[in-house]
Amino acid sequence: MSMEFFVVVVVFFFFFFFFRRLEKAIELQRCQPRYV
């Protein structure tokens, strides 16, 4: 397995995990109104 392929896979999984967390955070904010 080449090094470049490994780097691409790691970056892809990082972005996938990041977008999943971002989606959950937006969903939580939409369900629960923030009290100032």
PDB file of N, CA, C and O in Angstrom:
ATOM      1  N   MET A   1       0.865  -1.201   0.000  1.00  0.00           N
ATOM      2  CA  MET A   1       0.000   0.000   0.000  1.00  0.00           C
ATOM      3  C   MET A   1       0.893   1.240   0.000  1.00  0.00           C
ATOM      4  O   MET A   1       1.814   1.363   0.808  1.00  0.00           O
ATOM      5  N   SER A   2       0.602   2.139  -0.912  1.00  0.00           N
ATOM      6  CA  SER A   2       1.432   3.342  -1.013  1.00  0.00           C
ATOM      7  C   SER A   2       1.067   4.349   0.072  1.00  0.00           C
ATOM      8  O   SER A   2      -0.049   4.344   0.593  1.00  0.00           O
ATOM      9  N   MET A   3       2.018   5.204   0.401  1.00  0.00           N
ATOM     10  CA  MET A   3       1.822   6.188   1.470  1.00  0.00           C
ATOM     11  C   MET A   3       0.740   7.195   1.088  1.00  0.00           C
ATOM     12  O   MET A   3      -0.058   7.592   1.936  1.00  0.00           O
ATOM     13  N   GLU A   4       0.704   7.607  -0.165  1.00  0.00           N
ATOM     14  CA  GLU A   4      -0.281   8.613  -0.592  1.00  0.00           C
ATOM     15  C   GLU A   4      -1.703   8.097  -0.414  1.00  0.00           C
ATOM     16  O   GLU A   4      -2.593   8.837   0.005  1.00  0.00           O
ATOM     17  N   PHE A   5      -1.912   6.822  -0.733  1.00  0.00           N
ATOM     18  CA  PHE A   5      -3.240   6.227  -0.588  1.00  0.00           C
ATOM     19  C   PHE A   5      -3.662   6.238   0.882  1.00  0.00           C
ATOM     20  O   PHE A   5      -4.812   6.540   1.200  1.00  0.00           O
ATOM     21  N   PHE A   6      -2.726   5.906   1.774  1.00  0.00           N
ATOM     22  CA  PHE A   6      -3.004   5.895   3.210  1.00  0.00           C
ATOM     23  C   PHE A   6      -3.393   7.289   3.697  1.00  0.00           C
ATOM     24  O   PHE A   6      -4.331   7.435   4.480  1.00  0.00           O
ATOM     25  N   VAL A   7      -2.675   8.308   3.235  1.00  0.00           N
ATOM     26  CA  VAL A   7      -2.969   9.693   3.635  1.00  0.00           C
ATOM     27  C   VAL A   7      -4.360  10.101   3.160  1.00  0.00           C
ATOM     28  O   VAL A   7      -5.108  10.736   3.904  1.00  0.00           O
ATOM     29  N   VAL A   8      -4.709   9.741   1.931  1.00  0.00           N
ATOM     30  CA  VAL A   8      -6.027  10.089   1.388  1.00  0.00           C
ATOM     31  C   VAL A   8      -7.129   9.439   2.215  1.00  0.00           C
ATOM     32  O   VAL A   8      -8.145  10.074   2.501  1.00  0.00           O
ATOM     33  N   VAL A   9      -6.941   8.185   2.600  1.00  0.00           N
ATOM     34  CA  VAL A   9      -7.950   7.478   3.398  1.00  0.00           C
ATOM     35  C   VAL A   9      -8.111   8.143   4.764  1.00  0.00           C
ATOM     36  O   VAL A   9      -9.233   8.329   5.236  1.00  0.00           O
ATOM     37  N   VAL A  10      -6.996   8.501   5.399  1.00  0.00           N
ATOM     38  CA  VAL A  10      -7.058   9.147   6.715  1.00  0.00           C
ATOM     39  C   VAL A  10      -7.786  10.485   6.626  1.00  0.00           C
ATOM     40  O   VAL A  10      -8.629  10.793   7.468  1.00  0.00           O
ATOM     41  N   VAL A  11      -7.463  11.277   5.609  1.00  0.00           N
ATOM     42  CA  VAL A  11      -8.114  12.580   5.436  1.00  0.00           C
ATOM     43  C   VAL A  11      -9.606  12.398   5.181  1.00  0.00           C
ATOM     44  O   VAL A  11     -10.425  13.152   5.706  1.00  0.00           O
ATOM     45  N   PHE A  12      -9.958  11.397   4.373  1.00  0.00           N
ATOM     46  CA  PHE A  12     -11.369  11.140   4.070  1.00  0.00           C
ATOM     47  C   PHE A  12     -12.134  10.788   5.339  1.00  0.00           C
ATOM     48  O   PHE A  12     -13.226  11.307   5.567  1.00  0.00           O
ATOM     49  N   PHE A  13     -11.568   9.904   6.171  1.00  0.00           N
ATOM     50  CA  PHE A  13     -12.244   9.522   7.412  1.00  0.00           C
ATOM     51  C   PHE A  13     -12.340  10.702   8.374  1.00  0.00           C
ATOM     52  O   PHE A  13     -13.330  10.838   9.093  1.00  0.00           O
ATOM     53  N   PHE A  14     -11.313  11.556   8.389  1.00  0.00           N
ATOM     54  CA  PHE A  14     -11.338  12.727   9.264  1.00  0.00           C
ATOM     55  C   PHE A  14     -12.478  13.663   8.875  1.00  0.00           C
ATOM     56  O   PHE A  14     -13.222  14.140   9.732  1.00  0.00           O
ATOM     57  N   PHE A  15     -12.608  13.921   7.565  1.00  0.00           N
ATOM     58  CA  PHE A  15     -13.684  14.801   7.112  1.00  0.00           C
ATOM     59  C   PHE A  15     -15.048  14.177   7.363  1.00  0.00           C
ATOM     60  O   PHE A  15     -15.991  14.881   7.726  1.00  0.00           O
ATOM     61  N   PHE A  16     -15.168  12.866   7.175  1.00  0.00           N
ATOM     62  CA  PHE A  16     -16.436  12.177   7.411  1.00  0.00           C
ATOM     63  C   PHE A  16     -16.840  12.318   8.877  1.00  0.00           C
ATOM     64  O   PHE A  16     -17.989  12.637   9.181  1.00  0.00           O
ATOM     65  N   PHE A  17     -15.882  12.076   9.794  1.00  0.00           N
ATOM     66  CA  PHE A  17     -16.143  12.191  11.227  1.00  0.00           C
ATOM     67  C   PHE A  17     -16.496  13.631  11.598  1.00  0.00           C
ATOM     68  O   PHE A  17     -17.397  13.870  12.403  1.00  0.00           O
ATOM     69  N   PHE A  18     -15.779  14.587  11.006  1.00  0.00           N
ATOM     70  CA  PHE A  18     -16.017  16.001  11.304  1.00  0.00           C
ATOM     71  C   PHE A  18     -17.422  16.419  10.878  1.00  0.00           C
ATOM     72  O   PHE A  18     -18.120  17.098  11.631  1.00  0.00           O
ATOM     73  N   PHE A  19     -17.842  16.018   9.673  1.00  0.00           N
ATOM     74  CA  PHE A  19     -19.172  16.398   9.192  1.00  0.00           C
ATOM     75  C   PHE A  19     -20.267  15.716   9.996  1.00  0.00           C
ATOM     76  O   PHE A  19     -21.333  16.297  10.200  1.00  0.00           O
ATOM     77  N   ARG A  20     -20.023  14.486  10.460  1.00  0.00           N
ATOM     78  CA  ARG A  20     -21.015  13.807  11.289  1.00  0.00           C
ATOM     79  C   ARG A  20     -21.209  14.566  12.604  1.00  0.00           C
ATOM     80  O   ARG A  20     -22.338  14.749  13.062  1.00  0.00           O
ATOM     81  N   ARG A  21     -20.105  15.004  13.205  1.00  0.00           N
ATOM     82  CA  ARG A  21     -20.192  15.762  14.462  1.00  0.00           C
ATOM     83  C   ARG A  21     -20.869  17.106  14.236  1.00  0.00           C
ATOM     84  O   ARG A  21     -21.667  17.547  15.063  1.00  0.00           O
ATOM     85  N   LEU A  22     -20.560  17.752  13.133  1.00  0.00           N
ATOM     86  CA  LEU A  22     -21.157  19.046  12.814  1.00  0.00           C
ATOM     87  C   LEU A  22     -22.662  18.889  12.635  1.00  0.00           C
ATOM     88  O   LEU A  22     -23.441  19.727  13.090  1.00  0.00           O
ATOM     89  N   GLU A  23     -23.067  17.805  11.967  1.00  0.00           N
ATOM     90  CA  GLU A  23     -24.485  17.544  11.748  1.00  0.00           C
ATOM     91  C   GLU A  23     -25.200  17.337  13.084  1.00  0.00           C
ATOM     92  O   GLU A  23     -26.304  17.842  13.286  1.00  0.00           O
ATOM     93  N   LYS A  24     -24.566  16.592  13.994  1.00  0.00           N
ATOM     94  CA  LYS A  24     -25.173  16.345  15.311  1.00  0.00           C
ATOM     95  C   LYS A  24     -25.298  17.644  16.098  1.00  0.00           C
ATOM     96  O   LYS A  24     -26.309  17.873  16.761  1.00  0.00           O
ATOM     97  N   ALA A  25     -24.286  18.487  16.031  1.00  0.00           N
ATOM     98  CA  ALA A  25     -24.313  19.757  16.763  1.00  0.00           C
ATOM     99  C   ALA A  25     -25.434  20.649  16.245  1.00  0.00           C
ATOM    100  O   ALA A  25     -26.145  21.275  17.031  1.00  0.00           O
ATOM    101  N   ILE A  26     -25.593  20.708  14.926  1.00  0.00           N
ATOM    102  CA  ILE A  26     -26.668  21.528  14.342  1.00  0.00           C
ATOM    103  C   ILE A  26     -28.024  20.969  14.752  1.00  0.00           C
ATOM    104  O   ILE A  26     -28.948  21.725  15.051  1.00  0.00           O
ATOM    105  N   GLU A  27     -28.144  19.644  14.765  1.00  0.00           N
ATOM    106  CA  GLU A  27     -29.408  19.013  15.142  1.00  0.00           C
ATOM    107  C   GLU A  27     -29.744  19.327  16.599  1.00  0.00           C
ATOM    108  O   GLU A  27     -30.898  19.605  16.925  1.00  0.00           O
ATOM    109  N   LEU A  28     -28.741  19.284  17.473  1.00  0.00           N
ATOM    110  CA  LEU A  28     -28.968  19.583  18.890  1.00  0.00           C
ATOM    111  C   LEU A  28     -29.403  21.029  19.068  1.00  0.00           C
ATOM    112  O   LEU A  28     -30.308  21.314  19.853  1.00  0.00           O
ATOM    113  N   GLN A  29     -28.765  21.944  18.346  1.00  0.00           N
ATOM    114  CA  GLN A  29     -29.132  23.358  18.473  1.00  0.00           C
ATOM    115  C   GLN A  29     -30.542  23.596  17.963  1.00  0.00           C
ATOM    116  O   GLN A  29     -31.259  24.445  18.492  1.00  0.00           O
ATOM    117  N   ARG A  30     -30.944  22.854  16.939  1.00  0.00           N
ATOM    118  CA  ARG A  30     -32.272  23.040  16.378  1.00  0.00           C
ATOM    119  C   ARG A  30     -33.337  22.514  17.353  1.00  0.00           C
ATOM    120  O   ARG A  30     -34.405  23.111  17.488  1.00  0.00           O
ATOM    121  N   CYS A  31     -33.044  21.399  18.027  1.00  0.00           N
ATOM    122  CA  CYS A  31     -34.015  20.803  18.949  1.00  0.00           C
ATOM    123  C   CYS A  31     -34.102  21.606  20.243  1.00  0.00           C
ATOM    124  O   CYS A  31     -35.196  21.860  20.746  1.00  0.00           O
ATOM    125  N   GLN A  32     -32.961  22.003  20.776  1.00  0.00           N
ATOM    126  CA  GLN A  32     -32.943  22.727  22.047  1.00  0.00           C
ATOM    127  C   GLN A  32     -32.601  24.192  21.815  1.00  0.00           C
ATOM    128  O   GLN A  32     -31.480  24.503  21.413  1.00  0.00           O
ATOM    129  N   PRO A  33     -33.543  25.096  22.060  1.00  0.00           N
ATOM    130  CA  PRO A  33     -33.234  26.521  21.930  1.00  0.00           C
ATOM    131  C   PRO A  33     -32.206  26.945  22.970  1.00  0.00           C
ATOM    132  O   PRO A  33     -32.275  26.527  24.126  1.00  0.00           O
ATOM    133  N   ARG A  34     -31.258  27.770  22.561  1.00  0.00           N
ATOM    134  CA  ARG A  34     -30.204  28.197  23.487  1.00  0.00           C
ATOM    135  C   ARG A  34     -30.700  29.359  24.336  1.00  0.00           C
ATOM    136  O   ARG A  34     -31.257  30.336  23.835  1.00  0.00           O
ATOM    137  N   TYR A  35     -30.478  29.217  25.635  1.00  0.00           N
ATOM    138  CA  TYR A  35     -30.887  30.284  26.556  1.00  0.00           C
ATOM    139  C   TYR A  35     -29.713  31.220  26.788  1.00  0.00           C
ATOM    140  O   TYR A  35     -28.632  30.787  27.187  1.00  0.00           O
ATOM    141  N   VAL A  36     -29.930  32.494  26.538  1.00  0.00           N
ATOM    142  CA  VAL A  36     -28.848  33.472  26.687  1.00  0.00           C
ATOM    143  C   VAL A  36     -28.852  34.017  28.110  1.00  0.00           C
ATOM    144  O   VAL A  36     -28.020  34.857  28.453  1.00  0.00           O
TER     145      VAL A  36
END
